[in-house]
Amino acid sequence: MTKQIKYPMEAFALAMVLFSAGMKEAMIVGIGLIFSDVLQCVLREFSNKQYGQTISGIGAALTCGVIYVMCTLAGIIPELKQVVGFAVLGLLLVKHNETKYGAEQAETDYNAILFADAIAYGVYVLFAAIREYLAGAAVFGYELAEAPVVSTAFGKPMIALVGAGLAVALINGLLKTKSEPNAALWVCVPAILLEVPFVWNHVPELAGMAVGVVTVGVVYLTLRKKLAFADTDNHLEGIPVEMVMLGIVYMIFSLL
């Protein structure tokens, strides 16, 4: 049986939703994820894999800080929602590393970590470049020849969710791995909270946002129960198929 190579699937999946509208931000966030993933492993090695909760807290804070500083140096001033997104990515990296050490892994294989992260990073950046091009006929801020289909819709969360789900499925296929049970909740729930599906205009704005979040959240949780009986490929199971499903739900509500 081919050995599965694990990578921080939840973190990369959420990053593709929140930070893939442009190739520049995707490159920065992706590098920050790889650096933070390795750094958290190093911290655990030097602490002899003790003080787990302390190291986890430090790791999450470092991830948020590293990506924030890298964005600032690149001329991107993160907004509050983006900073919250960085923090969630840090927590997802902590969850990923906690799971690895919980499996009684004797040695940290940095070659495997870097290889898996590099594959995920490459697909992530490519996905962001395609989105940016189809949304505005530009990549990394440079205008290119106009694509046959150019639409601002490619810059919206609904397309990000569908495309990210397919991108994660591609990474899983390349690395011969699959999503852990219920892992999609760690991606889709933060995505719903940070990328509000819709705002009901007949009430105050915050209440309207809450209506959008709760409505789509309930629909998502209901539909994911149906997916438990679906016969899907291992590489599509879990995070990929649930992200695609959530993206379709976003599309439906965008028409209402």
Secondary structure, 3 states (H helix, E strand, C coil): CCCCCCCCHHHHHHHHHHCCCCHHHHHHHHHHHHHHHHHHHHHHHHCCCCCHHHHHHHHHHHHHHHHHHHHHHCCCCCCHHHHHHHHHHHHHHHHHHHHHHHCCCCCCCHHHHHHHHHHHHHHHHHHHHHHHHHHHCEECCEECCCCCCCCHHHHCHHHHHHHHHHHHHHHHHHHCCCCCCCCCHHHHHHHHHHCCCCCCCCCCHHHHHHHHHHHHHHHHHHHHHHHCCCCCCCCCCCHHHHHHHHHHHHHHHHHC
